[in-house]
Amino acid sequence: MRMKRNKDMIHFSGRRHTKLGISSMIIGIVSVLGLFALSMISGLRRGQSNMIVGVVGIGLLALSILGFVLSYKAFKKKDIFYRFPIAGATLNGIMIILMLVIYIIGI
């Protein structure tokens, strides 16, 4: 006789994936893809892009800061899996540093 598989049937711990960690990782991926797209646009225009590209870049920097803050809040929760908050903090932290370096060099 086959038993119906239920989500609560096999549950070894009370840990779950936090929504803050997942959203932080999604924001990090969007930030990486956005920077890649802006780099491609700037490269195709041979460095002569409009002001909109710079404003979108600053928006991506702000989005990365938001993603890092979300992952920090996810770390404070108890009984969670840390896969997504760690990945989100890593992606967003690298993007914050990379974009700040790009803007400092540009000044």
Secondary structure, 3 states (H helix, E strand, C coil): CCCCCCCCCCCCCCCECCHHHHHHHHHHHHHHHHHHHHHHHHHHCCCCCCHHHHHHHHHHHHHHHHHHHHHHHHHCCCCECCHHHHHHHHHHHHHHHHHHHHHHHHC
